[in-house]
Amino acid sequence: MDDLFDSSLNLEDTHYKEGYDEGYSHGLVTGKEEARQVGLKVGFEVGEELGFYRGCVEIWTSAIRLDPTCFSPRAKTFICQMEELIQKYPLMDPENAQVQEIMDSLRLKFKMACSSLHVKLEYNGYPKSSTEANDIQF
């Protein structure tokens, strides 16, 4: 008789443990999929921003090759520093501790380069210009 009552008293604990285990297993599967989706989204956004900065550096570097006197020495320094930061960015190691530091430095150098070049460009998910394209002069 004691075993019969013991099992009914432990019924709540048994169901609680079974529910917890089932929920935990389901959470692992669901959590991995959610993490994968977030990782893809964030990775795409970082790649897009790096590509934008790379494109700006390429255009500015091409202009310098065509006319070495088109930009001030200060602007050329910022462009060179941006290029070094882009090359230094650990694309294949997203968990590298320097990732955020490099990205912050790159954003700062971009703003400094734009200021030196008297270009009003900003990057917030996509490039924006506060001036019309035909008003930009170097």
Secondary structure as GFF3:
##gff-version 3
##sequence-region A 1 138
A	DSSP	alpha_helix	2	9	.	.	.	ID=ss1
A	DSSP	alpha_helix	11	66	.	.	.	ID=ss2
A	DSSP	alpha_helix	73	88	.	.	.	ID=ss3
A	DSSP	alpha_helix	99	117	.	.	.	ID=ss4
A	DSSP	beta_strand	121	123	.	.	.	ID=ss5
A	DSSP	beta_strand	127	129	.	.	.	ID=ss6
A	DSSP	three_ten_helix	133	135	.	.	.	ID=ss7
###
